[in-house]
Amino acid sequence: MKKLIYVVFALLALSACTRYSSSGEKLYLDSRNGVKIQVPYPLTIENMTNFYDLPPQNQNAQVSITTPGL
């Protein structure tokens, strides 16, 4: 009897997962772009600096995990 309950529960869980995963795909495929947003003046590219830009990565990072000697 317990095996039957486990089997029924597993089937219900799998069918619920299948339903959940397939419903998102339909919503995604039916979606469209909205209206173009208007960016306020302080956030435009002319007012931004390159302070937080990372330098180009020309070489691999060299990291040492050895403890420093005393």
Helices and strands as residue ranges (DSSP letters): H 2-30, G 41-43, G 45-47
